[in-house]
Amino acid sequence: MTPVSLTGRLVCATRADADLVEQLLPDHIALTRAEPGCLSFAVTRRIDEPLVWDVDELFDGEGSFRAHQARVAASEWGRRTAAIRRDYVVVGLG
């Protein structure tokens, strides 16, 4: 099985968006780390850019990564942060 990684940035346009991320992020992280196939998951706010978070994900394969994406899309996190810009690169998909 080929691991799948996602790296990039979550970029808020406003302080209100950043507040929303801060509010929802702890549950999002906990749920993601508990998913089958999640090897690592980190979302870290940049000190020098308070509206930007660095995102690093690693899943054990395409199936677990796609299951994660489906869960996220249907989650409160996915619905409420859908308009926030994401600049991601995904490696390992077939």
mmCIF file as gemmi writes it, N, C-alpha and C atoms, coordinates in Angstrom:
data_model
loop_
_atom_site.group_PDB
_atom_site.id
_atom_site.type_symbol
_atom_site.label_atom_id
_atom_site.label_alt_id
_atom_site.label_comp_id
_atom_site.label_asym_id
_atom_site.label_entity_id
_atom_site.label_seq_id
_atom_site.pdbx_PDB_ins_code
_atom_site.Cartn_x
_atom_site.Cartn_y
_atom_site.Cartn_z
_atom_site.occupancy
_atom_site.B_iso_or_equiv
_atom_site.pdbx_formal_charge
_atom_site.auth_seq_id
_atom_site.auth_asym_id
_atom_site.pdbx_PDB_model_num
ATOM 1 N N . MET Axp A 1 ? 0.831 -1.175 0 1 0 ? 1 A 1
ATOM 2 C CA . MET Axp A 1 ? 0 0 0 1 0 ? 1 A 1
ATOM 3 C C . MET Axp A 1 ? 0.884 1.249 0 1 0 ? 1 A 1
ATOM 4 N N . THR Axp A 2 ? 0.576 2.196 -0.87 1 0 ? 2 A 1
ATOM 5 C CA . THR Axp A 2 ? 1.337 3.435 -0.969 1 0 ? 2 A 1
ATOM 6 C C . THR Axp A 2 ? 0.766 4.486 -0.024 1 0 ? 2 A 1
ATOM 7 N N . PRO Axp A 3 ? 1.573 5.042 0.863 1 0 ? 3 A 1
ATOM 8 C CA . PRO Axp A 3 ? 1.082 6.099 1.74 1 0 ? 3 A 1
ATOM 9 C C . PRO Axp A 3 ? 0.645 7.323 0.933 1 0 ? 3 A 1
ATOM 10 N N . VAL Axp A 4 ? -0.297 8.069 1.483 1 0 ? 4 A 1
ATOM 11 C CA . VAL Axp A 4 ? -0.775 9.302 0.868 1 0 ? 4 A 1
ATOM 12 C C . VAL Axp A 4 ? -0.517 10.44 1.852 1 0 ? 4 A 1
ATOM 13 N N . SER Axp A 5 ? 0.142 11.487 1.347 1 0 ? 5 A 1
ATOM 14 C CA . SER Axp A 5 ? 0.412 12.652 2.193 1 0 ? 5 A 1
ATOM 15 C C . SER Axp A 5 ? -0.25 13.886 1.609 1 0 ? 5 A 1
ATOM 16 N N . LEU Axp A 6 ? -0.644 14.759 2.498 1 0 ? 6 A 1
ATOM 17 C CA . LEU Axp A 6 ? -1.182 16.065 2.122 1 0 ? 6 A 1
ATOM 18 C C . LEU Axp A 6 ? -0.408 17.086 2.926 1 0 ? 6 A 1
ATOM 19 N N . THR Axp A 7 ? 0.125 18.093 2.24 1 0 ? 7 A 1
ATOM 20 C CA . THR Axp A 7 ? 0.811 19.189 2.911 1 0 ? 7 A 1
ATOM 21 C C . THR Axp A 7 ? 0.334 20.498 2.311 1 0 ? 7 A 1
ATOM 22 N N . GLY Axp A 8 ? 0.38 21.524 3.109 1 0 ? 8 A 1
ATOM 23 C CA . GLY Axp A 8 ? -0.011 22.833 2.594 1 0 ? 8 A 1
ATOM 24 C C . GLY Axp A 8 ? -0.458 23.77 3.687 1 0 ? 8 A 1
ATOM 25 N N . ARG Axp A 9 ? -1.361 24.682 3.274 1 0 ? 9 A 1
ATOM 26 C CA . ARG Axp A 9 ? -1.773 25.745 4.186 1 0 ? 9 A 1
ATOM 27 C C . ARG Axp A 9 ? -3.293 25.925 4.161 1 0 ? 9 A 1
ATOM 28 N N . LEU Axp A 10 ? -3.816 26.293 5.313 1 0 ? 10 A 1
ATOM 29 C CA . LEU Axp A 10 ? -5.189 26.745 5.47 1 0 ? 10 A 1
ATOM 30 C C . LEU Axp A 10 ? -5.073 28.248 5.691 1 0 ? 10 A 1
ATOM 31 N N . VAL Axp A 11 ? -5.704 29.056 4.814 1 0 ? 11 A 1
ATOM 32 C CA . VAL Axp A 11 ? -5.485 30.501 4.83 1 0 ? 11 A 1
ATOM 33 C C . VAL Axp A 11 ? -6.808 31.222 5.063 1 0 ? 11 A 1
ATOM 34 N N . CYS Axp A 12 ? -6.939 31.827 6.227 1 0 ? 12 A 1
ATOM 35 C CA . CYS Axp A 12 ? -8.146 32.575 6.562 1 0 ? 12 A 1
ATOM 36 C C . CYS Axp A 12 ? -8.063 33.981 5.986 1 0 ? 12 A 1
ATOM 37 N N . ALA Axp A 13 ? -9.21 34.495 5.564 1 0 ? 13 A 1
ATOM 38 C CA . ALA Axp A 13 ? -9.268 35.854 5.017 1 0 ? 13 A 1
ATOM 39 C C . ALA Axp A 13 ? -9.53 36.888 6.108 1 0 ? 13 A 1
ATOM 40 N N . THR Axp A 14 ? -10.15 36.449 7.196 1 0 ? 14 A 1
ATOM 41 C CA . THR Axp A 14 ? -10.536 37.382 8.255 1 0 ? 14 A 1
ATOM 42 C C . THR Axp A 14 ? -10.241 36.8 9.628 1 0 ? 14 A 1
ATOM 43 N N . ARG Axp A 15 ? -10.25 37.654 10.612 1 0 ? 15 A 1
ATOM 44 C CA . ARG Axp A 15 ? -10.083 37.203 11.997 1 0 ? 15 A 1
ATOM 45 C C . ARG Axp A 15 ? -11.258 36.309 12.404 1 0 ? 15 A 1
ATOM 46 N N . ALA Axp A 16 ? -12.452 36.598 11.897 1 0 ? 16 A 1
ATOM 47 C CA . ALA Axp A 16 ? -13.62 35.765 12.201 1 0 ? 16 A 1
ATOM 48 C C . ALA Axp A 16 ? -13.403 34.334 11.704 1 0 ? 16 A 1
ATOM 49 N N . ASP Axp A 17 ? -12.833 34.174 10.51 1 0 ? 17 A 1
ATOM 50 C CA . ASP Axp A 17 ? -12.513 32.842 9.997 1 0 ? 17 A 1
ATOM 51 C C . ASP Axp A 17 ? -11.489 32.153 10.902 1 0 ? 17 A 1
ATOM 52 N N . ALA Axp A 18 ? -10.476 32.904 11.327 1 0 ? 18 A 1
ATOM 53 C CA . ALA Axp A 18 ? -9.448 32.339 12.205 1 0 ? 18 A 1
ATOM 54 C C . ALA Axp A 18 ? -10.053 31.912 13.541 1 0 ? 18 A 1
ATOM 55 N N . ASP Axp A 19 ? -10.984 32.697 14.069 1 0 ? 19 A 1
ATOM 56 C CA . ASP Axp A 19 ? -11.659 32.331 15.313 1 0 ? 19 A 1
ATOM 57 C C . ASP Axp A 19 ? -12.451 31.042 15.135 1 0 ? 19 A 1
ATOM 58 N N . LEU Axp A 20 ? -13.095 30.894 13.98 1 0 ? 20 A 1
ATOM 59 C CA . LEU Axp A 20 ? -13.849 29.675 13.695 1 0 ? 20 A 1
ATOM 60 C C . LEU Axp A 20 ? -12.921 28.464 13.645 1 0 ? 20 A 1
ATOM 61 N N . VAL Axp A 21 ? -11.783 28.608 12.982 1 0 ? 21 A 1
ATOM 62 C CA . VAL Axp A 21 ? -10.804 27.523 12.927 1 0 ? 21 A 1
ATOM 63 C C . VAL Axp A 21 ? -10.359 27.152 14.339 1 0 ? 21 A 1
ATOM 64 N N . GLU Axp A 22 ? -10.029 28.139 15.14 1 0 ? 22 A 1
ATOM 65 C CA . GLU Axp A 22 ? -9.609 27.876 16.518 1 0 ? 22 A 1
ATOM 66 C C . GLU Axp A 22 ? -10.676 27.122 17.299 1 0 ? 22 A 1
ATOM 67 N N . GLN Axp A 23 ? -11.928 27.474 17.083 1 0 ? 23 A 1
ATOM 68 C CA . GLN Axp A 23 ? -13.04 26.845 17.789 1 0 ? 23 A 1
ATOM 69 C C . GLN Axp A 23 ? -13.219 25.385 17.387 1 0 ? 23 A 1
ATOM 70 N N . LEU Axp A 24 ? -13.163 25.106 16.092 1 0 ? 24 A 1
ATOM 71 C CA . LEU Axp A 24 ? -13.484 23.772 15.577 1 0 ? 24 A 1
ATOM 72 C C . LEU Axp A 24 ? -12.293 22.829 15.469 1 0 ? 24 A 1
ATOM 73 N N . LEU Axp A 25 ? -11.097 23.373 15.446 1 0 ? 25 A 1
ATOM 74 C CA . LEU Axp A 25 ? -9.905 22.563 15.172 1 0 ? 25 A 1
ATOM 75 C C . LEU Axp A 25 ? -9.637 21.441 16.183 1 0 ? 25 A 1
ATOM 76 N N . PRO Axp A 26 ? -9.78 21.655 17.477 1 0 ? 26 A 1
ATOM 77 C CA . PRO Axp A 26 ? -9.467 20.549 18.404 1 0 ? 26 A 1
ATOM 78 C C . PRO Axp A 26 ? -10.276 19.276 18.124 1 0 ? 26 A 1
ATOM 79 N N . ASP Axp A 27 ? -11.575 19.415 17.883 1 0 ? 27 A 1
ATOM 80 C CA . ASP Axp A 27 ? -12.384 18.233 17.57 1 0 ? 27 A 1
ATOM 81 C C . ASP Axp A 27 ? -11.984 17.623 16.231 1 0 ? 27 A 1
ATOM 82 N N . HIS Axp A 28 ? -11.709 18.476 15.249 1 0 ? 28 A 1
ATOM 83 C CA . HIS Axp A 28 ? -11.302 17.985 13.926 1 0 ? 28 A 1
ATOM 84 C C . HIS Axp A 28 ? -10.019 17.16 14.034 1 0 ? 28 A 1
ATOM 85 N N . ILE Axp A 29 ? -9.064 17.656 14.785 1 0 ? 29 A 1
ATOM 86 C CA . ILE Axp A 29 ? -7.8 16.933 14.963 1 0 ? 29 A 1
ATOM 87 C C . ILE Axp A 29 ? -8.043 15.604 15.678 1 0 ? 29 A 1
ATOM 88 N N . ALA Axp A 30 ? -8.807 15.622 16.752 1 0 ? 30 A 1
ATOM 89 C CA . ALA Axp A 30 ? -9.057 14.395 17.512 1 0 ? 30 A 1
ATOM 90 C C . ALA Axp A 30 ? -9.77 13.349 16.663 1 0 ? 30 A 1
ATOM 91 N N . LEU Axp A 31 ? -10.784 13.762 15.909 1 0 ? 31 A 1
ATOM 92 C CA . LEU Axp A 31 ? -11.516 12.818 15.061 1 0 ? 31 A 1
ATOM 93 C C . LEU Axp A 31 ? -10.62 12.249 13.969 1 0 ? 31 A 1
ATOM 94 N N . THR Axp A 32 ? -9.801 13.098 13.374 1 0 ? 32 A 1
ATOM 95 C CA . THR Axp A 32 ? -8.926 12.631 12.292 1 0 ? 32 A 1
ATOM 96 C C . THR Axp A 32 ? -7.881 11.657 12.812 1 0 ? 32 A 1
ATOM 97 N N . ARG Axp A 33 ? -7.252 11.979 13.916 1 0 ? 33 A 1
ATOM 98 C CA . ARG Axp A 33 ? -6.215 11.092 14.465 1 0 ? 33 A 1
ATOM 99 C C . ARG Axp A 33 ? -6.777 9.735 14.877 1 0 ? 33 A 1
ATOM 100 N N . ALA Axp A 34 ? -8.078 9.671 15.158 1 0 ? 34 A 1
ATOM 101 C CA . ALA Axp A 34 ? -8.719 8.412 15.543 1 0 ? 34 A 1
ATOM 102 C C . ALA Axp A 34 ? -9.149 7.567 14.346 1 0 ? 34 A 1
ATOM 103 N N . GLU Axp A 35 ? -9.057 8.101 13.14 1 0 ? 35 A 1
ATOM 104 C CA . GLU Axp A 35 ? -9.485 7.38 11.945 1 0 ? 35 A 1
ATOM 105 C C . GLU Axp A 35 ? -8.54 6.223 11.624 1 0 ? 35 A 1
ATOM 106 N N . PRO Axp A 36 ? -9.101 5.097 11.161 1 0 ? 36 A 1
ATOM 107 C CA . PRO Axp A 36 ? -8.242 4.005 10.697 1 0 ? 36 A 1
ATOM 108 C C . PRO Axp A 36 ? -7.352 4.487 9.545 1 0 ? 36 A 1
ATOM 109 N N . GLY Axp A 37 ? -6.081 4.163 9.626 1 0 ? 37 A 1
ATOM 110 C CA . GLY Axp A 37 ? -5.165 4.522 8.546 1 0 ? 37 A 1
ATOM 111 C C . GLY Axp A 37 ? -4.489 5.869 8.69 1 0 ? 37 A 1
ATOM 112 N N . CYS Axp A 38 ? -4.894 6.667 9.678 1 0 ? 38 A 1
ATOM 113 C CA . CYS Axp A 38 ? -4.222 7.954 9.892 1 0 ? 38 A 1
ATOM 114 C C . CYS Axp A 38 ? -2.908 7.69 10.613 1 0 ? 38 A 1
ATOM 115 N N . LEU Axp A 39 ? -1.81 8.011 9.944 1 0 ? 39 A 1
ATOM 116 C CA . LEU Axp A 39 ? -0.483 7.814 10.534 1 0 ? 39 A 1
ATOM 117 C C . LEU Axp A 39 ? -0.014 9.052 11.278 1 0 ? 39 A 1
ATOM 118 N N . SER Axp A 40 ? -0.373 10.222 10.759 1 0 ? 40 A 1
ATOM 119 C CA . SER Axp A 40 ? -0.065 11.473 11.453 1 0 ? 40 A 1
ATOM 120 C C . SER Axp A 40 ? -0.955 12.573 10.899 1 0 ? 40 A 1
ATOM 121 N N . PHE Axp A 41 ? -1.227 13.549 11.758 1 0 ? 41 A 1
ATOM 122 C CA . PHE Axp A 41 ? -2.079 14.66 11.362 1 0 ? 41 A 1
ATOM 123 C C . PHE Axp A 41 ? -1.736 15.845 12.246 1 0 ? 41 A 1
ATOM 124 N N . ALA Axp A 42 ? -1.289 16.938 11.63 1 0 ? 42 A 1
ATOM 125 C CA . ALA Axp A 42 ? -0.913 18.138 12.383 1 0 ? 42 A 1
ATOM 126 C C . ALA Axp A 42 ? -1.407 19.375 11.655 1 0 ? 42 A 1
ATOM 127 N N . VAL Axp A 43 ? -1.981 20.272 12.421 1 0 ? 43 A 1
ATOM 128 C CA . VAL Axp A 43 ? -2.395 21.577 11.907 1 0 ? 43 A 1
ATOM 129 C C . VAL Axp A 43 ? -1.842 22.595 12.893 1 0 ? 43 A 1
ATOM 130 N N . THR Axp A 44 ? -0.9 23.413 12.417 1 0 ? 44 A 1
ATOM 131 C CA . THR Axp A 44 ? -0.152 24.306 13.294 1 0 ? 44 A 1
ATOM 132 C C . THR Axp A 44 ? -0.269 25.744 12.81 1 0 ? 44 A 1
ATOM 133 N N . ARG Axp A 45 ? -0.707 26.616 13.707 1 0 ? 45 A 1
ATOM 134 C CA . ARG Axp A 45 ? -0.833 28.031 13.363 1 0 ? 45 A 1
ATOM 135 C C . ARG Axp A 45 ? 0.552 28.656 13.236 1 0 ? 45 A 1
ATOM 136 N N . ARG Axp A 46 ? 0.715 29.477 12.209 1 0 ? 46 A 1
ATOM 137 C CA . ARG Axp A 46 ? 1.983 30.184 12.024 1 0 ? 46 A 1
ATOM 138 C C . ARG Axp A 46 ? 2.058 31.366 12.983 1 0 ? 46 A 1
ATOM 139 N N . ILE Axp A 47 ? 3.173 31.504 13.627 1 0 ? 47 A 1
ATOM 140 C CA . ILE Axp A 47 ? 3.366 32.608 14.57 1 0 ? 47 A 1
ATOM 141 C C . ILE Axp A 47 ? 3.434 33.934 13.829 1 0 ? 47 A 1
ATOM 142 N N . ASP Axp A 48 ? 4.103 33.948 12.69 1 0 ? 48 A 1
ATOM 143 C CA . ASP Axp A 48 ? 4.305 35.194 11.945 1 0 ? 48 A 1
ATOM 144 C C . ASP Axp A 48 ? 3.128 35.564 11.038 1 0 ? 48 A 1
ATOM 145 N N . GLU Axp A 49 ? 2.187 34.636 10.847 1 0 ? 49 A 1
ATOM 146 C CA . GLU Axp A 49 ? 1 34.876 10.02 1 0 ? 49 A 1
ATOM 147 C C . GLU Axp A 49 ? -0.209 34.296 10.751 1 0 ? 49 A 1
ATOM 148 N N . PRO Axp A 50 ? -0.855 35.069 11.631 1 0 ? 50 A 1
ATOM 149 C CA . PRO Axp A 50 ? -1.897 34.524 12.501 1 0 ? 50 A 1
ATOM 150 C C . PRO Axp A 50 ? -3.17 34.051 11.792 1 0 ? 50 A 1
ATOM 151 N N . LEU Axp A 51 ? -3.29 34.295 10.504 1 0 ? 51 A 1
ATOM 152 C CA . LEU Axp A 51 ? -4.455 33.817 9.757 1 0 ? 51 A 1
ATOM 153 C C . LEU Axp A 51 ? -4.13 32.568 8.935 1 0 ? 51 A 1
ATOM 154 N N . VAL Axp A 52 ? -2.931 31.992 9.144 1 0 ? 52 A 1
ATOM 155 C CA . VAL Axp A 52 ? -2.474 30.859 8.337 1 0 ? 52 A 1
ATOM 156 C C . VAL Axp A 52 ? -2.066 29.694 9.24 1 0 ? 52 A 1
ATOM 157 N N . TRP Axp A 53 ? -2.489 28.491 8.842 1 0 ? 53 A 1
ATOM 158 C CA . TRP Axp A 53 ? -2.11 27.254 9.527 1 0 ? 53 A 1
ATOM 159 C C . TRP Axp A 53 ? -1.391 26.346 8.531 1 0 ? 53 A 1
ATOM 160 N N . ASP Axp A 54 ? -0.328 25.702 8.98 1 0 ? 54 A 1
ATOM 161 C CA . ASP Axp A 54 ? 0.336 24.676 8.177 1 0 ? 54 A 1
ATOM 162 C C . ASP Axp A 54 ? -0.361 23.344 8.451 1 0 ? 54 A 1
ATOM 163 N N . VAL Axp A 55 ? -0.592 22.58 7.388 1 0 ? 55 A 1
ATOM 164 C CA . VAL Axp A 55 ? -1.302 21.31 7.489 1 0 ? 55 A 1
ATOM 165 C C . VAL Axp A 55 ? -0.396 20.199 6.956 1 0 ? 55 A 1
ATOM 166 N N . ASP Axp A 56 ? -0.26 19.132 7.744 1 0 ? 56 A 1
ATOM 167 C CA . ASP Axp A 56 ? 0.518 17.961 7.342 1 0 ? 56 A 1
ATOM 168 C C . ASP Axp A 56 ? -0.273 16.716 7.727 1 0 ? 56 A 1
ATOM 169 N N . GLU Axp A 57 ? -0.604 15.906 6.73 1 0 ? 57 A 1
ATOM 170 C CA . GLU Axp A 57 ? -1.366 14.674 6.947 1 0 ? 57 A 1
ATOM 171 C C . GLU Axp A 57 ? -0.622 13.512 6.306 1 0 ? 57 A 1
ATOM 172 N N . LEU Axp A 58 ? -0.737 12.354 6.93 1 0 ? 58 A 1
ATOM 173 C CA . LEU Axp A 58 ? -0.189 11.145 6.341 1 0 ? 58 A 1
ATOM 174 C C . LEU Axp A 58 ? -1.137 9.991 6.645 1 0 ? 58 A 1
ATOM 175 N N . PHE Axp A 59 ? -1.58 9.32 5.575 1 0 ? 59 A 1
ATOM 176 C CA . PHE Axp A 59 ? -2.467 8.164 5.686 1 0 ? 59 A 1
ATOM 177 C C . PHE Axp A 59 ? -1.774 6.962 5.074 1 0 ? 59 A 1
ATOM 178 N N . ASP Axp A 60 ? -2.177 5.779 5.523 1 0 ? 60 A 1
ATOM 179 C CA . ASP Axp A 60 ? -1.48 4.564 5.092 1 0 ? 60 A 1
ATOM 180 C C . ASP Axp A 60 ? -1.796 4.142 3.664 1 0 ? 60 A 1
ATOM 181 N N . GLY Axp A 61 ? -2.781 4.766 3.028 1 0 ? 61 A 1
ATOM 182 C CA . GLY Axp A 61 ? -3.098 4.431 1.648 1 0 ? 61 A 1
ATOM 183 C C . GLY Axp A 61 ? -4.253 5.257 1.122 1 0 ? 61 A 1
ATOM 184 N N . GLU Axp A 62 ? -4.544 5.054 -0.145 1 0 ? 62 A 1
ATOM 185 C CA . GLU Axp A 62 ? -5.58 5.824 -0.815 1 0 ? 62 A 1
ATOM 186 C C . GLU Axp A 62 ? -6.953 5.619 -0.178 1 0 ? 62 A 1
ATOM 187 N N . GLY Axp A 63 ? -7.269 4.394 0.21 1 0 ? 63 A 1
ATOM 188 C CA . GLY Axp A 63 ? -8.58 4.126 0.801 1 0 ? 63 A 1
ATOM 189 C C . GLY Axp A 63 ? -8.816 4.905 2.074 1 0 ? 63 A 1
ATOM 190 N N . SER Axp A 64 ? -7.845 4.897 2.969 1 0 ? 64 A 1
ATOM 191 C CA . SER Axp A 64 ? -8.016 5.625 4.229 1 0 ? 64 A 1
ATOM 192 C C . SER Axp A 64 ? -8.019 7.137 3.995 1 0 ? 64 A 1
ATOM 193 N N . PHE Axp A 65 ? -7.223 7.607 3.039 1 0 ? 65 A 1
ATOM 194 C CA . PHE Axp A 65 ? -7.221 9.034 2.732 1 0 ? 65 A 1
ATOM 195 C C . PHE Axp A 65 ? -8.577 9.463 2.17 1 0 ? 65 A 1
ATOM 196 N N . ARG Axp A 66 ? -9.116 8.694 1.248 1 0 ? 66 A 1
ATOM 197 C CA . ARG Axp A 66 ? -10.419 9.041 0.656 1 0 ? 66 A 1
ATOM 198 C C . ARG Axp A 66 ? -11.543 8.944 1.697 1 0 ? 66 A 1
ATOM 199 N N . ALA Axp A 67 ? -11.459 7.972 2.596 1 0 ? 67 A 1
ATOM 200 C CA . ALA Axp A 67 ? -12.444 7.876 3.677 1 0 ? 67 A 1
ATOM 201 C C . ALA Axp A 67 ? -12.368 9.11 4.574 1 0 ? 67 A 1
ATOM 202 N N . HIS Axp A 68 ? -11.154 9.557 4.842 1 0 ? 68 A 1
ATOM 203 C CA . HIS Axp A 68 ? -10.972 10.783 5.631 1 0 ? 68 A 1
ATOM 204 C C . HIS Axp A 68 ? -11.607 11.971 4.919 1 0 ? 68 A 1
ATOM 205 N N . GLN Axp A 69 ? -11.333 12.124 3.647 1 0 ? 69 A 1
ATOM 206 C CA . GLN Axp A 69 ? -11.891 13.246 2.898 1 0 ? 69 A 1
ATOM 207 C C . GLN Axp A 69 ? -13.42 13.223 2.922 1 0 ? 69 A 1
ATOM 208 N N . ALA Axp A 70 ? -14.018 12.049 2.795 1 0 ? 70 A 1
ATOM 209 C CA . ALA Axp A 70 ? -15.478 11.923 2.822 1 0 ? 70 A 1
ATOM 210 C C . ALA Axp A 70 ? -16.022 12.287 4.205 1 0 ? 70 A 1
ATOM 211 N N . ARG Axp A 71 ? -15.35 11.814 5.261 1 0 ? 71 A 1
ATOM 212 C CA . ARG Axp A 71 ? -15.805 12.143 6.61 1 0 ? 71 A 1
ATOM 213 C C . ARG Axp A 71 ? -15.725 13.634 6.852 1 0 ? 71 A 1
ATOM 214 N N . VAL Axp A 72 ? -14.618 14.236 6.436 1 0 ? 72 A 1
ATOM 215 C CA . VAL Axp A 72 ? -14.432 15.671 6.646 1 0 ? 72 A 1
ATOM 216 C C . VAL Axp A 72 ? -15.507 16.47 5.904 1 0 ? 72 A 1
ATOM 217 N N . ALA Axp A 73 ? -15.804 16.111 4.672 1 0 ? 73 A 1
ATOM 218 C CA . ALA Axp A 73 ? -16.803 16.845 3.89 1 0 ? 73 A 1
ATOM 219 C C . ALA Axp A 73 ? -18.163 16.842 4.567 1 0 ? 73 A 1
ATOM 220 N N . ALA Axp A 74 ? -18.49 15.771 5.274 1 0 ? 74 A 1
ATOM 221 C CA . ALA Axp A 74 ? -19.792 15.655 5.923 1 0 ? 74 A 1
ATOM 222 C C . ALA Axp A 74 ? -19.791 16.175 7.361 1 0 ? 74 A 1
ATOM 223 N N . SER Axp A 75 ? -18.657 16.606 7.853 1 0 ? 75 A 1
ATOM 224 C CA . SER Axp A 75 ? -18.528 16.997 9.259 1 0 ? 75 A 1
ATOM 225 C C . SER Axp A 75 ? -18.848 18.479 9.462 1 0 ? 75 A 1
ATOM 226 N N . GLU Axp A 76 ? -19.022 18.851 10.731 1 0 ? 76 A 1
ATOM 227 C CA . GLU Axp A 76 ? -19.214 20.264 11.067 1 0 ? 76 A 1
ATOM 228 C C . GLU Axp A 76 ? -18.009 21.076 10.588 1 0 ? 76 A 1
ATOM 229 N N . TRP Axp A 77 ? -16.807 20.557 10.808 1 0 ? 77 A 1
ATOM 230 C CA . TRP Axp A 77 ? -15.592 21.229 10.335 1 0 ? 77 A 1
ATOM 231 C C . TRP Axp A 77 ? -15.674 21.483 8.829 1 0 ? 77 A 1
ATOM 232 N N . GLY Axp A 78 ? -15.995 20.449 8.078 1 0 ? 78 A 1
ATOM 233 C CA . GLY Axp A 78 ? -16.053 20.569 6.624 1 0 ? 78 A 1
ATOM 234 C C . GLY Axp A 78 ? -17.084 21.571 6.157 1 0 ? 78 A 1
ATOM 235 N N . ARG Axp A 79 ? -18.258 21.525 6.752 1 0 ? 79 A 1
ATOM 236 C CA . ARG Axp A 79 ? -19.333 22.443 6.35 1 0 ? 79 A 1
ATOM 237 C C . ARG Axp A 79 ? -19.018 23.886 6.713 1 0 ? 79 A 1
ATOM 238 N N . ARG Axp A 80 ? -18.55 24.108 7.938 1 0 ? 80 A 1
ATOM 239 C CA . ARG Axp A 80 ? -18.384 25.481 8.427 1 0 ? 80 A 1
ATOM 240 C C . ARG Axp A 80 ? -17.099 26.154 7.964 1 0 ? 80 A 1
ATOM 241 N N . THR Axp A 81 ? -16.127 25.37 7.506 1 0 ? 81 A 1
ATOM 242 C CA . THR Axp A 81 ? -14.873 25.969 7.024 1 0 ? 81 A 1
ATOM 243 C C . THR Axp A 81 ? -14.7 25.832 5.513 1 0 ? 81 A 1
ATOM 244 N N . ALA Axp A 82 ? -15.741 25.427 4.82 1 0 ? 82 A 1
ATOM 245 C CA . ALA Axp A 82 ? -15.638 25.165 3.374 1 0 ? 82 A 1
ATOM 246 C C . ALA Axp A 82 ? -15.164 26.372 2.579 1 0 ? 82 A 1
ATOM 247 N N . ALA Axp A 83 ? -15.492 27.575 3.005 1 0 ? 83 A 1
ATOM 248 C CA . ALA Axp A 83 ? -15.132 28.774 2.245 1 0 ? 83 A 1
ATOM 249 C C . ALA Axp A 83 ? -13.711 29.254 2.53 1 0 ? 83 A 1
ATOM 250 N N . ILE Axp A 84 ? -13.041 28.658 3.508 1 0 ? 84 A 1
ATOM 251 C CA . ILE Axp A 84 ? -11.67 29.07 3.831 1 0 ? 84 A 1
ATOM 252 C C . ILE Axp A 84 ? -10.713 28.447 2.814 1 0 ? 84 A 1
ATOM 253 N N . ARG Axp A 85 ? -9.807 29.275 2.317 1 0 ? 85 A 1
ATOM 254 C CA . ARG Axp A 85 ? -8.882 28.836 1.266 1 0 ? 85 A 1
ATOM 255 C C . ARG Axp A 85 ? -7.922 27.768 1.768 1 0 ? 85 A 1
ATOM 256 N N . ARG Axp A 86 ? -7.728 26.778 0.935 1 0 ? 86 A 1
ATOM 257 C CA . ARG Axp A 86 ? -6.794 25.701 1.208 1 0 ? 86 A 1
ATOM 258 C C . ARG Axp A 86 ? -5.807 25.596 0.038 1 0 ? 86 A 1
ATOM 259 N N . ASP Axp A 87 ? -4.539 25.63 0.354 1 0 ? 87 A 1
ATOM 260 C CA . ASP Axp A 87 ? -3.484 25.454 -0.649 1 0 ? 87 A 1
ATOM 261 C C . ASP Axp A 87 ? -2.757 24.159 -0.297 1 0 ? 87 A 1
ATOM 262 N N . TYR Axp A 88 ? -3.189 23.046 -0.896 1 0 ? 88 A 1
ATOM 263 C CA . TYR Axp A 88 ? -2.682 21.73 -0.537 1 0 ? 88 A 1
ATOM 264 C C . TYR Axp A 88 ? -2.033 21.044 -1.732 1 0 ? 88 A 1
ATOM 265 N N . VAL Axp A 89 ? -1.08 20.183 -1.419 1 0 ? 89 A 1
ATOM 266 C CA . VAL Axp A 89 ? -0.49 19.267 -2.392 1 0 ? 89 A 1
ATOM 267 C C . VAL Axp A 89 ? -0.665 17.863 -1.829 1 0 ? 89 A 1
ATOM 268 N N . VAL Axp A 90 ? -1.213 16.969 -2.649 1 0 ? 90 A 1
ATOM 269 C CA . VAL Axp A 90 ? -1.437 15.588 -2.239 1 0 ? 90 A 1
ATOM 270 C C . VAL Axp A 90 ? -0.507 14.697 -3.075 1 0 ? 90 A 1
ATOM 271 N N . VAL Axp A 91 ? 0.199 13.797 -2.386 1 0 ? 91 A 1
ATOM 272 C CA . VAL Axp A 91 ? 1.128 12.873 -3.047 1 0 ? 91 A 1
ATOM 273 C C . VAL Axp A 91 ? 0.752 11.442 -2.68 1 0 ? 91 A 1
ATOM 274 N N . GLY Axp A 92 ? 0.737 10.563 -3.665 1 0 ? 92 A 1
ATOM 275 C CA . GLY Axp A 92 ? 0.517 9.156 -3.419 1 0 ? 92 A 1
ATOM 276 C C . GLY Axp A 92 ? -0.793 8.605 -3.912 1 0 ? 92 A 1
ATOM 277 N N . LEU Axp A 93 ? -1.634 9.449 -4.507 1 0 ? 93 A 1
ATOM 278 C CA . LEU Axp A 93 ? -2.897 8.952 -5.06 1 0 ? 93 A 1
ATOM 279 C C . LEU Axp A 93 ? -2.657 8.308 -6.41 1 0 ? 93 A 1
ATOM 280 N N . GLY Axp A 94 ? -3.422 7.245 -6.662 1 0 ? 94 A 1
ATOM 281 C CA . GLY Axp A 94 ? -3.277 6.53 -7.942 1 0 ? 94 A 1
ATOM 282 C C . GLY Axp A 94 ? -3.968 7.178 -9.078 1 0 ? 94 A 1
